Every structure is written in C-alpha cells, then in structure tokens.
Amino acid sequence: MSEIEYKIRKDGNPVMFAAESESEPLDTDMVLDEYPYIQEDMYEENYRLKNLLCMVFDEIVFENKVVGFATYDIRDNFEFMMTECYILPEFRGKRLFFDEICKMHLIAPRFGILQPTRNVIELLLDYAFAKYATEDIVVSAIDLYLDPFDVKSDDGEECYGLHAPPSNFYDFSICSTLFIHNDEVFYHSLLNNDCLRGLQRKKLDADYFDNIRKVFSKNCVEFEKLIGELKKELPSNNLGYDVIVGYGEGLSEYMQGMVDENIISYDRAVEIREQLIKEYQSGEIDDSNIEERFDMLSLSQEGIINNFNELKDLVNSGELYDESGISEFLVAVAGDDDKFGNELLNAVSTGNGDEFQDLMFNHLELDEEFLKEILDFDEYAMDYERSVIEIEKELQNKYRLDDANYKGDYPTNYDWEIYTVLHALNYGDNYYDALTGVYFDSQVSLDELTNLLIKSEFIKKDGIIKVDWVNDKPNCPVPYLKRILNNNDLETEGTKDELIKRLVDNNVTLGDSFNITSKGKNHLKKFVWIGYYEHFLYEFDFIDFCRYRESHQGNIKEISLSYLDEHIKLAKESSDEYYLEECLDAKEEILEEADMFLNDLNTLE
C-alpha cells in the first residue's frame, strides 16, 4: 500500500477558505480536488456530500497533517452553520471534532449544525455537548438547523423554503432534528449517510406526532432548563491568547481571518502579533483583555482608511440614510457630538480621506470610550439572542400587536419577498426592477433570494437585461445610476450626464433576465393574500400579520378586520391619534374595496 501524501501545514495552523460573495459560493468537490487522499477515503466509506456548496471550507489539522475538513454556510445574522464534517478514519477518536466545535463556538457570533446525522449527535453526546432528555429525545447545547429545502410537517406536507429558527432537539427514533411550533412538528427526511449506515425510522403516524406533542408539552420547563445547563458548559466566548495569537509560528486562524476579511493587512497582523506576545509575556495583558487590546491595535491608520472607503461607497450608492448604513455608524462613533458627526459626514461626502483620517485619530486621542462605543454597536448588530426579524422591525417601525396575542414565535420566512418579486415579473417588470421592489425591506440578501427562487423553480433564466441608457433612463435619479455603477465596480463621481455616458461606454446591463414559470404563477395564486396585505395593511408589520392570520379563523377579510380592531384598541389606549387614523383608514378601505380587490387578484393569469 502506497504511503499517503498528506497536505502539510508546517506551522500547524489549518487554512480556511472563504467564498468571495453569497452569489459565488465555494464548490466543495472542487476544493477537495486538492486533497485526493481525503476524497479516496470518502469514496471507500460511501460518504456523500449532502451540501455541494459552502461559504467557508476549514481544514482539520493533526500534527501538521490535514486529516479532514468542515464546511459552513453563513446566514445574514452571522450564523455559522456546519454543513459537512469529515475526518479520516485513522484520526478519529483524537477529539478533532470536539476541537472544531469549540473553535467555531468561540470565533462565530452564533454557531450551529445543519441537519446533523445520527453519528454527529452521538459525538455531541460523547463530548457532553448534548444529553438524553428521554429514551429517544436528545437535547443539544449546539443549535441544530433544518435545511429550508428539506422541511416536513406533521400533516405530511413539504414546507419548501421554510427558514425555521434553530432547534436544540433530536429524535433518535426518526433520525431527525425536531422543531416544535404552535403544536406543529417539523422534521426532515432520512439523510443519505444515515441510510448508508442501515438506520431506519419509526412509523411517522398520528400516534407518533401526538406523543411528541405530549412529551414536549409535559416537559417543556425541564427541557429548557437542561438546554440552559448545557449551554453554560460550552467554552467561554472570551477569546484568550490561544485563539488571538496561537502557539504556531505563523498567524493564528483568528488573525488570518482578519487579514482575509481585509480588516488589517498581513504585515500589520504580524506586527500586532509580535507586540501582543511581548505584552503577554511581560504581564501587561492577560487572557481577560487580550481581545480588547487586539481590537485597539487593529484600529490603525489602515483600518480607518478602510472605514472611509466603505462609507464613501455607501454615500455614492445613494443609500446614505439607510438605517443599517452610515447614519448608524456616525451615531456609534460620534454619539451626541453633532459637530464631530457632521465633520465626519462632510469629509466622507466630499471625498476628503485625509480629513476623515485626522478627525478619527484626534477623536481616538480625546475619547478613550470610542472603541467601547464601536464594540457596543457591533454587539447590537450581531446580538444572537434577538432575531434578525426583531431588529428589522425596530428599524422599519411598523405597527404590531403585543406578543401575548400569539402562542409562539412565527418561523422566519421570505413569503413577502417571493410574492413581491413574482408579482412584478408576472406583470411585465424586468428582474432587476422586480428586485428593487424588495431592496430596502427584504430580510434576505437579493442574491440569496434569487437562489431561492431558482431552486424553487419559480423563475427561469432568459438572457440578459439590456438597457438603452440614453433613451430609456433619462429620468432616473442620480442615486439609482450611482448604485448601478457601484454594483459594476465603476467610478460613481460626476454629473448625471457623465454617469449615463459611463454606463453606455461600459455596456452596463442590469444582469440576468428571468421569467416567471408556471410553478411561480401557481405560487402567486396560493399566496394571493399577500397582495391583499400589501394593498390594505402595508403600514402594519408583515410577520405580525402572518402570526395573527395563523392564529385566527375566517377568510382574509374577516381576519384583517379583526386584526385592525385589535390595533384600534392599542391606538386608543396609547392616545395615538395618527396610529388610530391609520387603522380607521385601512378598515374603511377594506370594507369598501376588499371584495372587488380580491376578485381582481383571483383572476391572476
């Protein structure tokens, strides 16, 4: 038998590969071509990749040899989901999976596993990341995710595209992660790698689902307590010397990640590493404050220039006052100092990088709390105890009822985005303009939305969207033109005529063209009530209305009138005249127009 030619990492540090963007994920098979000995063992073991694409590919290294890998997907709120993990057979039992879990739990704002196999759950049990709650039900400290494209419910229907919140429960009897919502049980199909092990699941009949509901209803308090106890035992989120600096000769994985993300340069990272080693050895810093010291050193001239360039791009894109953009940054940096905030804004708007840099350095010297303010803002943006939906709703500030009206949280879904884009396509808009309809309010990136629509077979590609910029777009606002230029990596400075000329000279298109399919049209008919919501209830929170609709009986008109009655009570209690007026206007429109409007929607071609 020939000797295995392992890929060697002399410094002992694994290499992590990251996709350039959501629209260009890594092809795991292509990455694995660099590790033929791993591919060979996977083939011999009949190990099949369930997820062929990933956002991050992370090597697993033992004694300088690359002996396995893990892949990850990343959701919008910085949730890292392990999608695959494979370790060569001869290196199993060396706690490498344990080390990978601990590492990701430490460096990721939120970490979980996408549809783990039974073998993975057994490992979580072995490493005390999970415990048996009943004979078959396992409670996990690590979040478990259902694949949106492989979700089933207890009524036997496929819930295609449903982004359920993370779960912490796994049922050995059916080899599936479980998610319970409003007494409805969600699970996934039997995984290929479990099938290859000869595993089978018990019969999924009414008795099974009734029993699951009873178990969770009876033991919900004990289950939650067990989850809390397990999570307390997870590695601390405080990053110490071993993570920040590491014990290898080169950059730690943490620092290399900062370089890969263009937060600091490689040379600057090496300088910071040497300084941290010196300060740690002299006792000036320890594990409790080394992360904060690293952050301070990282906020160098280069970092400030990067901030300036990002903010300048934001200004040029026409999104200056988007809540998630520059205005939030200026609030975080300047606080109540309006003068300083305006000076920063002026420097960015006029393209004066030197002035911006000077202002930032001077502010750093005058205000030692500056870094803390920045970090506090980042914690708000990444706070994994609050869902992205909750943060979005705070920004949009739409009317919603109290949570006491509902039995539980409404699963994350993109029904509104899907309906809005399909509706626009169905009435003749090109795909770019259809996406523009959800640009500012979407909970999901436009690239992910496009991929979802394609996977759902709701749209199909039909060439390129070409534009006669001179004749077709003379009345386009400048921010719109700048956004198109920015999306195509072109200069955004100049007059409107110069911007249009630049678009013409570079043959800029609006990207791929898509048509709605017959399946997409059927989806529109199924979700026609969303068009009703958009017409009559758009000032009210969409997810809130979804939850109310799911919790109440009746047709859409009856439910919406009842929903508005609840809002009217709140408006009167708060003496909010504007709120009350919005409710009464919406109710009047429904009473006068709803029947005719629904009839028009139902005649959708």
DRENFI-593852 format. One line per field, with one value per residue (C-alpha): x, y, z; residue in one letter. Coordinates in nm, 3 decimals. Layout:
<pts>
x: c(X	...)
y: c(Y	...)
z: c(Z	...)
resn: c(A	...)
</pts>
This chain:
<pts>
x: c(0.000	0.150	0.226	-0.033	0.090	-0.078	-0.106	0.127	0.085	0.430	0.303	0.030	-0.245	-0.531	-0.615	-0.969	-1.106	-1.394	-1.625	-1.592	-1.966	-2.301	-2.357	-2.023	-2.008	-1.726	-1.772	-1.674	-1.586	-1.352	-1.180	-1.142	-0.957	-0.656	-0.692	-0.718	-0.640	-0.946	-1.163	-1.044	-1.141	-1.479	-1.545	-1.442	-1.670	-1.958	-1.964	-2.174	-2.177	-2.529	-2.427	-2.218	-2.166	-2.037	-1.932	-1.635	-1.409	-1.198	-0.913	-0.881	-0.514	-0.346	0.031	0.075	-0.120	-0.452	-0.667	-1.018	-1.239	-1.554	-1.772	-2.000	-2.284	-2.334	-2.672	-2.742	-2.714	-2.368	-2.491	-2.222	-2.381	-2.163	-2.289	-2.032	-1.756	-1.529	-1.220	-1.001	-1.086	-0.739	-0.756	-1.097	-1.107	-0.850	-1.108	-1.065	-1.441	-1.457	-1.180	-1.357	-1.683	-1.506	-1.315	-1.623	-1.823	-1.552	-1.498	-1.851	-2.120	-2.360	-2.279	-2.486	-2.505	-2.726	-2.925	-2.672	-2.658	-2.716	-2.340	-2.284	-2.542	-2.368	-2.043	-2.217	-2.330	-1.979	-1.830	-2.103	-2.242	-2.573	-2.772	-3.063	-3.389	-3.594	-3.513	-3.503	-3.504	-3.163	-3.115	-2.815	-2.628	-2.526	-2.803	-2.941	-3.085	-3.333	-3.248	-3.507	-3.536	-3.595	-3.856	-4.162	-4.451	-4.673	-4.950	-4.724	-4.668	-4.331	-4.257	-4.026	-3.829	-3.926	-3.642	-3.730	-3.543	-3.267	-3.371	-3.194	-3.377	-3.303	-3.511	-3.310	-3.624	-3.667	-3.305	-3.408	-3.378	-3.715	-3.866	-4.200	-4.408	-4.769	-4.806	-4.690	-4.393	-4.129	-3.860	-3.652	-3.618	-3.390	-3.038	-2.837	-2.544	-2.785	-2.941	-2.597	-2.547	-2.864	-3.060	-3.438	-3.702	-4.016	-4.352	-4.449	-4.818	-5.066	-4.969	-4.605	-4.681	-4.940	-4.685	-4.416	-4.656	-4.741	-4.375	-4.281	-4.591	-4.533	-4.156	-4.105	-3.977	-3.736	-3.614	-3.543	-3.360	-3.146	-3.060	-2.952	-2.732	-2.566	-2.500	-2.332	-2.075	-1.981	-1.638	-1.624	-1.680	-1.388	-1.105	-0.771	-0.408	-0.451	-0.716	-0.595	-0.221	-0.200	0.104	0.215	0.485	0.256	-0.059	-0.336	-0.654	-0.824	-0.569	-0.558	-0.934	-0.894	-0.644	-0.871	-1.157	-0.929	-0.970	-0.592	-0.304	-0.079	0.221	0.016	-0.111	0.247	0.338	0.034	0.113	0.470	0.350	0.084	0.339	0.571	0.294	0.152	0.490	0.564	0.227	0.091	-0.208	-0.370	-0.650	-0.915	-0.815	-0.605	-0.905	-0.974	-0.603	-0.606	-0.912	-0.740	-0.423	-0.626	-0.794	-0.491	-0.450	-0.527	-0.847	-0.963	-0.892	-1.095	-1.382	-1.358	-1.365	-1.663	-1.856	-1.769	-1.903	-2.219	-2.263	-2.205	-2.453	-2.734	-2.801	-2.670	-2.962	-3.042	-3.070	-2.811	-2.561	-2.362	-2.610	-2.582	-2.203	-2.193	-2.423	-2.198	-1.883	-1.994	-2.265	-2.420	-2.134	-2.326	-2.032	-1.796	-2.060	-2.122	-1.747	-1.712	-2.012	-1.872	-1.532	-1.695	-1.933	-1.653	-1.417	-1.157	-0.986	-0.708	-0.955	-1.155	-0.837	-0.727	-1.068	-1.070	-0.720	-0.790	-1.112	-0.931	-0.685	-0.958	-1.210	-1.091	-1.450	-1.459	-1.363	-1.613	-1.890	-1.798	-1.792	-2.124	-2.280	-2.141	-2.287	-2.627	-2.598	-2.489	-2.687	-2.782	-3.037	-3.259	-3.366	-3.293	-3.667	-3.691	-3.408	-3.558	-3.896	-3.739	-3.583	-3.898	-4.114	-4.435	-4.737	-4.759	-4.962	-4.831	-4.669	-4.934	-5.174	-4.983	-4.880	-4.521	-4.276	-4.359	-4.094	-3.872	-4.000	-3.950	-4.308	-4.343	-4.019	-4.102	-4.456	-4.348	-4.081	-4.304	-4.595	-4.376	-4.244	-4.595	-4.698	-4.406	-4.130	-3.775	-3.600	-3.381	-3.680	-3.867	-3.587	-3.586	-3.935	-3.792	-3.450	-3.491	-3.730	-3.602	-3.494	-3.273	-2.994	-3.100	-2.853	-2.995	-3.348	-3.259	-3.108	-3.421	-3.647	-3.436	-3.422	-3.798	-3.836	-4.041	-3.823	-3.602	-3.318	-3.397	-3.088	-2.953	-3.141	-3.006	-3.083	-3.078	-2.948	-2.978	-3.339	-3.487	-3.343	-3.322	-3.537	-3.352	-3.242	-2.868	-2.853	-3.005	-2.740	-2.464	-2.586	-2.573	-2.220	-2.111	-2.251	-2.036	-1.719	-1.722	-1.647	-1.952	-1.834	-1.963	-2.273	-2.581	-2.483	-2.135	-2.283	-2.511	-2.219	-2.012	-2.292	-2.317	-1.941	-1.907	-2.211	-2.358	-2.658	-2.893	-2.776	-2.952	-3.309	-3.561	-3.917	-4.180	-4.260	-4.597	-4.492	-4.424	-4.770	-4.928	-4.736	-4.879	-5.231	-5.161	-5.029	-5.272	-5.345	-5.001	-5.119	-5.418	-5.180	-4.967	-5.271	-5.456	-5.218	-4.871	-4.830	-4.860	-4.586	-4.595	-4.468	-4.707	-4.999	-4.879	-4.883	-5.229	-5.361	-5.223	-5.381	-5.735	-6.015	-6.206	-6.145	-5.882	-6.129	-6.270	-5.923	-5.786	-6.084	-6.041	-5.669	-5.737	-5.984	-5.701	-5.480	-5.759	-5.774	-5.399	-5.420	-5.696	-5.511	-5.198	-5.395	-5.202	-5.421	-5.201	-5.193	-5.572	-5.620	-5.406	-5.618	-5.951	-5.842	-5.728	-6.054	-6.261	-6.070	-6.120	-6.494	-6.529	-6.281	-6.179	-6.432	-6.354	-5.980	-5.979	-6.179	-5.915	-5.634	-5.803	-5.821	-5.440	-5.320)
y: c(0.000	0.334	0.596	0.871	1.211	1.433	1.803	1.952	2.272	2.338	2.594	2.358	2.602	2.493	2.700	2.836	2.919	3.166	3.240	3.586	3.654	3.485	3.463	3.282	3.003	2.751	2.420	2.168	1.895	2.132	2.234	1.866	1.804	1.943	1.660	1.340	1.113	1.250	1.204	0.843	0.759	0.932	0.718	0.396	0.479	0.576	0.918	1.151	1.527	1.648	2.012	2.061	2.435	2.623	2.969	2.850	2.544	2.478	2.227	1.997	1.950	1.695	1.700	1.929	1.694	1.792	1.497	1.626	1.925	2.104	2.328	2.609	2.820	3.171	3.334	3.707	3.748	3.590	3.240	2.988	2.652	2.343	2.170	1.889	1.742	1.453	1.317	1.036	0.707	0.659	1.001	0.962	0.941	1.218	1.483	1.666	1.709	1.838	2.090	2.208	2.263	2.456	2.671	2.771	2.834	3.076	3.267	3.275	3.513	3.220	2.863	2.556	2.239	2.196	1.870	1.659	1.287	1.043	0.988	1.360	1.360	1.057	1.257	1.553	1.312	1.168	1.515	1.631	1.887	1.701	1.481	1.240	1.403	1.086	0.744	0.884	1.265	1.432	1.790	1.970	2.279	2.333	2.479	2.242	2.376	2.234	2.271	2.514	2.286	1.968	2.055	1.842	1.895	1.655	1.696	1.526	1.838	1.964	2.312	2.409	2.727	2.746	2.900	2.765	2.903	2.683	2.387	2.203	1.872	1.550	1.231	0.909	0.712	0.900	1.020	1.384	1.726	1.835	2.183	2.238	2.547	2.602	2.225	2.162	1.926	1.995	1.743	1.640	1.338	1.046	1.156	0.958	0.898	0.761	0.535	0.404	0.304	0.097	0.324	0.330	0.550	0.452	0.497	0.863	0.835	1.033	0.837	0.939	1.310	1.310	1.151	1.407	1.693	1.541	1.489	1.846	1.994	1.800	1.856	2.199	2.359	2.072	2.073	2.447	2.409	2.130	2.343	2.625	2.394	2.252	2.592	2.709	2.432	2.550	2.710	3.074	3.339	3.539	3.496	3.429	3.412	3.066	3.194	3.550	3.472	3.093	2.877	2.812	3.008	3.186	3.388	3.230	3.135	3.428	3.681	3.522	3.562	3.934	3.954	3.758	3.996	4.295	4.429	4.452	4.384	4.080	4.295	4.481	4.149	4.027	4.349	4.319	3.954	4.036	4.319	4.102	3.826	4.080	4.236	3.896	3.762	4.078	4.055	4.381	4.192	3.854	3.636	3.867	4.170	4.045	4.059	4.422	4.503	4.338	4.542	4.864	4.781	4.678	5.018	5.157	5.405	5.128	5.038	5.398	5.433	5.118	5.270	5.586	5.396	5.184	5.491	5.676	5.383	5.397	5.768	5.715	5.429	5.662	5.469	5.738	5.740	5.370	5.273	4.999	5.229	5.540	5.710	5.422	5.432	5.805	5.765	5.492	5.696	6.049	5.981	6.312	6.512	6.658	6.876	6.579	6.370	6.647	6.690	6.318	6.323	6.623	6.453	6.141	6.332	6.544	6.252	6.401	6.094	6.285	6.498	6.190	6.019	6.320	6.354	5.987	5.993	6.312	6.163	5.845	6.050	6.263	5.988	5.658	5.528	5.543	5.180	5.062	5.253	5.085	4.742	4.803	4.891	4.576	4.370	4.526	4.438	4.079	4.006	3.643	3.647	3.860	3.752	3.949	3.992	4.171	4.407	4.472	4.555	4.804	4.980	4.972	5.075	4.926	4.870	4.537	4.376	4.253	3.908	3.799	3.759	3.458	3.113	3.145	3.291	3.283	3.091	3.304	3.307	3.506	3.479	3.855	3.889	3.590	3.712	4.070	3.969	3.710	3.955	4.218	3.965	3.844	4.198	4.256	4.413	4.307	4.110	4.397	4.625	4.338	4.302	4.676	4.636	4.448	4.617	4.818	4.593	4.245	4.017	3.821	3.927	3.967	3.700	3.451	3.544	3.480	3.142	3.054	3.146	2.939	2.635	2.660	2.661	2.980	3.159	3.059	3.245	3.420	3.607	3.947	4.269	4.523	4.893	5.189	5.422	5.739	5.691	5.458	5.604	5.986	6.043	5.802	5.967	6.006	5.766	5.494	5.549	5.555	5.228	5.061	5.193	5.088	4.737	4.714	4.845	5.168	5.524	5.697	6.058	6.312	6.480	6.285	6.306	6.177	5.887	5.787	5.815	5.588	5.332	5.347	5.333	5.024	4.845	4.806	4.574	4.506	4.147	3.820	3.826	3.584	3.491	3.360	2.990	2.816	2.691	3.052	3.156	2.878	3.002	3.351	3.211	3.020	3.333	3.583	3.708	3.876	4.106	4.185	4.266	4.493	4.687	4.734	4.666	4.771	5.011	4.709	4.457	4.166	3.896	4.022	3.990	3.642	3.533	3.679	3.515	3.175	3.211	3.306	3.150	3.306	3.442	3.706	3.993	3.880	3.820	4.157	4.346	4.164	4.239	4.610	4.609	4.492	4.774	5.027	4.921	4.980	5.315	5.434	5.308	5.498	5.808	5.798	5.988	5.920	5.546	5.545	5.729	5.472	5.189	5.352	5.441	5.083	4.943	5.178	5.077	4.707	4.749	4.942	4.769	4.426	4.213	4.374	4.370	4.000	3.922	4.100	3.912	3.578	3.635	3.634	3.488)
z: c(0.000	-0.106	0.159	0.187	0.069	0.327	0.270	0.533	0.737	0.882	1.132	1.250	1.159	0.930	0.624	0.599	0.253	0.223	-0.071	-0.223	-0.203	-0.142	-0.517	-0.566	-0.305	-0.295	-0.476	-0.207	-0.458	-0.644	-0.318	-0.225	-0.552	-0.362	-0.106	-0.318	-0.022	0.162	-0.146	-0.175	0.184	0.145	-0.161	0.015	0.310	0.083	0.248	0.032	0.045	0.113	0.063	-0.250	-0.199	0.104	0.217	0.426	0.391	0.701	0.717	1.018	1.108	1.335	1.391	1.089	0.859	0.701	0.804	0.743	0.677	0.782	0.565	0.673	0.544	0.681	0.733	0.732	1.109	1.120	1.200	1.106	1.023	0.989	0.675	0.640	0.858	0.761	0.939	0.803	0.985	1.136	1.306	1.466	1.844	1.882	1.976	1.644	1.600	1.958	1.884	1.567	1.757	2.034	1.786	1.589	1.904	2.013	1.689	1.545	1.681	1.651	1.562	1.482	1.273	0.967	0.975	1.168	1.106	1.392	1.410	1.473	1.753	1.907	1.905	2.071	2.343	2.379	2.421	2.666	2.421	2.447	2.687	2.668	2.777	2.719	2.581	2.225	2.255	2.280	2.396	2.242	2.360	1.997	1.781	1.517	1.191	0.943	0.575	0.429	0.126	0.326	0.590	0.652	0.892	1.084	0.826	0.573	0.362	0.241	0.378	0.092	0.165	0.533	0.739	1.082	1.385	1.530	1.743	2.025	1.992	1.803	1.797	1.760	1.674	1.344	1.298	1.265	1.421	1.563	1.574	1.751	1.679	1.786	1.840	1.483	1.450	1.184	1.085	0.782	0.556	0.642	0.543	0.286	0.521	0.785	0.522	0.429	0.793	0.766	1.001	0.981	1.136	1.319	1.152	1.127	1.201	1.411	1.724	1.688	1.646	1.926	2.157	2.062	2.135	2.474	2.565	2.482	2.645	2.967	2.987	2.827	3.151	3.223	2.862	2.868	3.199	3.053	2.749	2.979	3.185	2.875	2.722	3.044	2.994	2.644	2.604	2.710	2.444	2.583	2.334	2.502	2.394	2.238	1.997	1.929	1.895	1.892	1.956	1.597	1.418	1.174	1.218	1.421	1.240	1.413	1.284	0.941	0.925	0.995	0.708	0.474	0.555	0.472	0.825	0.863	0.627	0.665	0.762	1.022	1.161	1.204	1.387	1.617	1.687	1.793	2.016	2.181	2.251	2.415	2.626	2.726	2.834	3.036	3.214	3.071	2.929	3.002	2.864	3.007	2.800	2.508	2.272	2.362	2.315	1.974	1.872	1.977	1.785	1.480	1.464	1.287	1.005	0.758	0.939	0.943	0.571	0.506	0.706	0.498	0.168	0.276	0.388	0.069	-0.136	0.072	0.001	-0.371	-0.383	-0.275	0.048	0.281	0.519	0.521	0.891	0.854	0.685	0.751	0.983	1.234	1.208	1.276	1.575	1.713	1.660	1.738	1.997	2.096	1.940	1.644	1.542	1.514	1.333	1.078	1.024	0.954	0.720	0.532	0.495	0.351	0.123	-0.025	-0.062	0.171	0.311	0.483	0.679	0.778	0.899	1.103	1.263	1.362	1.509	1.703	1.837	1.945	2.146	2.308	2.381	2.529	2.525	2.145	2.091	2.351	2.173	1.843	2.005	2.181	1.846	1.688	1.971	1.899	1.532	1.598	1.914	1.864	2.144	1.919	1.573	1.258	1.216	1.552	1.461	1.117	1.267	1.507	1.209	0.997	1.295	1.157	1.377	1.554	1.832	2.166	2.168	2.421	2.126	2.000	2.116	1.999	1.753	1.382	1.183	0.965	0.607	0.292	0.164	0.119	-0.078	-0.301	-0.370	-0.443	-0.696	-0.868	-0.881	-1.050	-1.302	-1.377	-1.470	-1.705	-1.494	-1.571	-1.299	-1.178	-1.126	-0.961	-0.706	-0.648	-0.503	-0.203	-0.190	0.131	0.328	0.247	0.533	0.294	0.057	-0.305	-0.417	-0.167	-0.273	-0.638	-0.549	-0.351	-0.644	-0.884	-0.652	-0.603	-0.984	-0.962	-1.221	-1.514	-1.680	-2.007	-2.124	-2.011	-1.922	-2.172	-2.132	-2.369	-2.101	-2.310	-2.420	-2.157	-1.836	-1.876	-1.567	-1.337	-1.010	-0.963	-0.663	-0.884	-1.152	-0.892	-0.743	-1.086	-1.141	-0.794	-0.847	-1.160	-0.989	-1.191	-1.083	-0.930	-0.936	-1.188	-1.325	-1.431	-1.800	-1.714	-1.518	-1.808	-2.052	-1.829	-1.828	-2.208	-2.266	-2.047	-2.196	-1.849	-1.826	-1.536	-1.501	-1.578	-1.704	-1.552	-1.641	-1.403	-1.451	-1.433	-1.089	-0.990	-1.109	-0.906	-0.603	-0.661	-0.655	-0.334	-0.162	-0.309	0.044	0.047	-0.232	-0.010	0.279	0.058	-0.063	0.265	0.554	0.441	0.737	0.967	1.036	0.789	1.025	1.290	1.049	0.947	1.310	1.363	1.046	1.153	1.497	1.387	1.188	0.898	0.550	0.483	0.503	0.838	0.983	0.869	1.014	1.344	1.330	1.281	1.571	1.798	1.668	1.723	2.089	2.123	1.946	2.180	2.489	2.385	2.273	1.946	1.701	1.396	1.473	1.517	1.187	1.003	1.150	1.065	0.711	0.647	0.786	0.570	0.256	0.333	0.384	0.057	-0.173	-0.039	-0.230	-0.564	-0.497	-0.406	-0.719	-0.930	-0.757	-0.804	-1.182	-1.192	-1.520)
resn: c(M	S	E	I	E	Y	K	I	R	K	D	G	N	P	V	M	F	A	A	E	S	E	S	E	P	L	D	T	D	M	V	L	D	E	Y	P	Y	I	Q	E	D	M	Y	E	E	N	Y	R	L	K	N	L	L	C	M	V	F	D	E	I	V	F	E	N	K	V	V	G	F	A	T	Y	D	I	R	D	N	F	E	F	M	M	T	E	C	Y	I	L	P	E	F	R	G	K	R	L	F	F	D	E	I	C	K	M	H	L	I	A	P	R	F	G	I	L	Q	P	T	R	N	V	I	E	L	L	L	D	Y	A	F	A	K	Y	A	T	E	D	I	V	V	S	A	I	D	L	Y	L	D	P	F	D	V	K	S	D	D	G	E	E	C	Y	G	L	H	A	P	P	S	N	F	Y	D	F	S	I	C	S	T	L	F	I	H	N	D	E	V	F	Y	H	S	L	L	N	N	D	C	L	R	G	L	Q	R	K	K	L	D	A	D	Y	F	D	N	I	R	K	V	F	S	K	N	C	V	E	F	E	K	L	I	G	E	L	K	K	E	L	P	S	N	N	L	G	Y	D	V	I	V	G	Y	G	E	G	L	S	E	Y	M	Q	G	M	V	D	E	N	I	I	S	Y	D	R	A	V	E	I	R	E	Q	L	I	K	E	Y	Q	S	G	E	I	D	D	S	N	I	E	E	R	F	D	M	L	S	L	S	Q	E	G	I	I	N	N	F	N	E	L	K	D	L	V	N	S	G	E	L	Y	D	E	S	G	I	S	E	F	L	V	A	V	A	G	D	D	D	K	F	G	N	E	L	L	N	A	V	S	T	G	N	G	D	E	F	Q	D	L	M	F	N	H	L	E	L	D	E	E	F	L	K	E	I	L	D	F	D	E	Y	A	M	D	Y	E	R	S	V	I	E	I	E	K	E	L	Q	N	K	Y	R	L	D	D	A	N	Y	K	G	D	Y	P	T	N	Y	D	W	E	I	Y	T	V	L	H	A	L	N	Y	G	D	N	Y	Y	D	A	L	T	G	V	Y	F	D	S	Q	V	S	L	D	E	L	T	N	L	L	I	K	S	E	F	I	K	K	D	G	I	I	K	V	D	W	V	N	D	K	P	N	C	P	V	P	Y	L	K	R	I	L	N	N	N	D	L	E	T	E	G	T	K	D	E	L	I	K	R	L	V	D	N	N	V	T	L	G	D	S	F	N	I	T	S	K	G	K	N	H	L	K	K	F	V	W	I	G	Y	Y	E	H	F	L	Y	E	F	D	F	I	D	F	C	R	Y	R	E	S	H	Q	G	N	I	K	E	I	S	L	S	Y	L	D	E	H	I	K	L	A	K	E	S	S	D	E	Y	Y	L	E	E	C	L	D	A	K	E	E	I	L	E	E	A	D	M	F	L	N	D	L	N	T	L	E)
</pts>
